[in-house]
Amino acid sequence: MSVLSDHGPTEGPYERWVFSETHGRPYAFPSIAAGGTGIYSALMEEGGNPADLNYANLRIPPLWNPGSVQPEITPFAFRDAVTPATPGAGLRYRLNFPVPVDTWTGDYQKADDPAGWAPPAVQPSAIVAVIDDAIPFANRAFLGSDGKTRISHCWLQAGIAVDRAPVPLGREYTNGAIDQLRQDTPSDENRLYQQAGAVDPDMVELGGHLKRHGTHGSHILGLAAGNTSLFTGDSQGDDIQIIAVQMPNTIAWDTSGFGKEMYMLSALHYVFERARRIADHFGVDELPLIVNLSYGWGAGRHDGQSPMEIAIEDLLEKRQAVQPKTAIVMPMGNGFTDKMHARISETDFGGKKYNIGWQVQPDDNTSSYLELWFPEGFDPAKYRLTLKPPPGYSLDQKAVLKIRGSDSVQFRDVHMGGEVVGQMSADHSRGNRWRFMLALIPSTYCADQSRSAPAGRWTVKLRRKGNAPDIPKGDDLLIWVQRDDDPAMLQSRGRQSYLVKPRKQGSEITQPPYQKYKDEIPGISGFGSMNAVASSSRTTRVSGYVQHNKRPADYAGSGRLHVQEKQDPAPVGAQTLIVACSDQSPSSPGIPSTGVLSGSRTRLVGTSAAAPAVARLMVLNAAAGRDLTDGLNSTAALYRSEKDNGNTQAQHKARMGDFTASPVTR
């Protein structure tokens, strides 16, 4: 990939790392590691129109853009970009993941009506949508009282494409097609999914997930929209329709967040656009719509100004102006106890230097990433970052990066034994906030490579000159480590890196899950460990609690706090809004929901399972004509036990929010 002076893909830190053969590409998702497919997904920013690129085979997915106003962020895809961009257009975009060739629609006609769609017998009062993986669209849990599916539209973004379709890639199934599949294969859902092209073990982006007992998608869709014996007190009527999007396995495999935005944003636009088509059929304005998106990543701006957050805010603002009962529900994340976040105040900095340890685990088959963010508008020109390997190892030359104010993106490779093992970078995100980013190759020999990064405690050193500006009072420098765990179904064999004290400062930090949420030197904290895609002001953020004791789940993500000496912690930025049950008890973690096949059950642990409980409550309220938050209870009554443990109200609210939702399973 190259950077063009006037137009072309922007080479940010992740793009340079992931697409370069000498850096991280051999360890990336298989389609990238193999050299790509010639078809790419991408994201246009700053209000640009991808159509102005004049690329051959460029496709923009179905967009919900009332008044035909160009969105601030636009997803698109293109194949074999041999036609040059319009001279002087000044359009720049970021490449995302490659698109599998078999998913590329032969004749994309987005204005077409989806084939086989049948108007529901009952005019919908509300719509619930789920964007996830491995959607079991034939499961009986999603049938109406007439025996027909309530899933109005379902888009498998990595499904095998057909010759002509109103989706640019993948496969769309409408209610009529789903009912026909159920009629043709009434007693064997495994065979149904095989015949429908929803299973392909040879295609890694689609895979054989629907052959499993349960999936993340089956669990979330069941909690948000299923009607089974698990949800007898909260059953959904025929007047609640369902829209579903199954994203490619690419999305779950790479936990860094890179390359997912096109698929995620396309899914949101698709849901909004298909909901509009349903409303148009019945001659009504936009119907109430609740979307559950139980996805995210660890590192990022966390201030509502990342591309995905800007896009989410734009969609919600425009649709809520037409239909106030519109919500996108997202989980807070599961990293509270994983030591993946630290904050550096002026007091913590201790003069001219700050050190922190970055523990890279052995046998990690995926790249590891760490980001350090400066406050918005802060000039870090007199700050520099140094990366030092674990004891017993040495680099070919010192790994030091200084920010040069004239360059918006700067890189320095980290060499060991004559080969690249890491990358240091500095970039000016959206022109208003500086970031240092560190990337390391896997800590084990894999992908037929002769290089690996040492496992152990790397030291990240931040230094500044004597006349460098102080960290602003009431603000912090912020560190986040990207998620690097192993999605069990995909076998990436990633192992999570985490933050620790530098060796000279003492032993590794431990953080008790419940007792005082005190911060440990040098500022490593679960507060601020939230989902990096959920900070937009209109997003409904949900964390998790344990039903047995009404305490926050150990892992449940939290809003960020600023700590000043002799003062109570103060909330900063996006915070938890609602808390819902994510564990039934310490001895029975997780909550039950539907499996892939009709009648089966699964359990899922995490705030991903708490979010759809709130989505379910909201859509039931919307269908009944109530406020979306009707039935939520205040978390104020739960504060007493936290106060007894020495925690402040700000700490309590950062984890539990203002409202709690009752469990939906009985």
Secondary structure, DSSP 8 states (H G I E B T S, - for coil): ----SSSEE---HHHHHHH-TTTTGGGS-HHHHTT--SEEEEEE-TT--GGGG--TT-B------GGG---SSEEEEEES--S---TT---EEEEEEE--GGGB-SEE-TTS--TT----SS--SEEEEEEESS--TT-GGGB-TTSSB-EEEEEETTS---SEESSSBSEEEEHHHHHHHHHHSTT-HHHHHHHTT--BTT-TTTBTGGGSS--HHHHHHHHHH--SGGGGGG---TTEEEEEEE--HHHHH-TT-TT-HHHHHHHHHHHHHHHHHHHHHTT-S---EEEEE----S-S--SS-SHHHHHHHHHHHHHHHH-S-EEEEEE--S-TTTT-EEEE-HHHHTTTEEEEEEEE-TT--S-EEEEEE--TT---TTEEEEEE--TT---SS-EEEE--TT-SEEEEEEEETTEEEEEEEEEEETTTEEEEEEEE--SS--TT-S-----EEEEEEEEE-TTS----TT--EEEEE------TTT-------EEE--GGG-S-----SSS----BTTTB-SBT---TT--STT-EEEEEEETTT--B-TT--B-EEE--TTS--EEES----EEEEEESBTTB-SEEEE-SSTT-EEEE-SHHHHHHHHHHHHHHHHHTT--TTTT-EESGGGHHHHHHTT--HHHHHHHH-SEEE--S--
